[in-house]
Amino acid sequence: QEIFRNTPHEKQVMMFSATLSKEIRPVCKKFMQDPMEVYVDDEAKLTLHGLQQHYVKIKENEKNRKLFELLDALEFNQVVIFVKSVQRCMALAQLLVEQNFPAIGIHRAMSQEERLSRYQQFKDFQKRILVATNLFGRGMDIERVNIVFNYDMPEDSDTYLHRVARAGRFG
């Protein structure tokens, strides 16, 4: 609101989001006059151009072995691996480090200072593999990320979209 108040009175305001919850729409409308809204509600139209998406149907107890195989076989700049919980984030990050992968984890149980420090290490290319919960799924842009793994599948298509959009954001 402060930024909005400090801009010229006469202005054009545009907002874009891959997803926009029903709760936040009224808040957005406060900043616009007679807004035109465009929604794509048909999930069949949900397409991420320029990204190759693959899936492997696998048993839970085979995930680590397959992940290690893929990390060894694929050429990547940086990788983000999404998991469903803080505990899985910590365990998988530790396991990757033990297997000599340059990994680091980020999750909500860390202090903001620790999360920012780890985010910066990843962004500065000190670590090439980031294990994260959905905390990292929105709004974080790392130019070198070219592979995203959904180690644990997300609950809904919006979360999936935000997760996989971590790759390929810069062309």
C-alpha positions, 0 to 999 in steps of 0.5 A: 500500500505504501508503494501504491500511495507513493506513485503518481495518482494517474497511473495504470495498474496491472497485476499478473499471477499464474494463480490467484486465490479467491481470498486475495482477489478483493485485495488486488481490486483495491488498487485498480479502477474498473479492472479487466480480469482474465482467468484460465479455469480449464486445467486442460489449458494449463501448459508450460511452454518451453519446459519438458516434463517427465514422470516416473511411476515408482515405489516409495522405497525406490525414490532415493536410488532413482533420484541418485541415478538421475542426478548422475545421468542428467546434465544440470546447472542447478536442481530444485527437489521439492518434498512434502515436509520439513522432516523429508527435506532435512533427511533428503538433504543430509542423504544427498550430502552423504552421497557427495552431492552439493546439496542444501535444504530450505524449509519453514522450520528454519529461521528467516535468517538461516533460510536467506543465508541458504537461499543466497548460497544456492543463488550464488552457485555455492550449492547446485542442489536445493531440497525444499518444501513448498516454501520455495515454490513461489516467487523465488527466481534462480537463473541457473535452475534447469531441472525441478524434481517433485520428489513428493507430488504436490496436493494441487495443480497450482502448487505443481505449476509454481514448483515446475516454473522454478525451471526455465524462467529466464528463456 
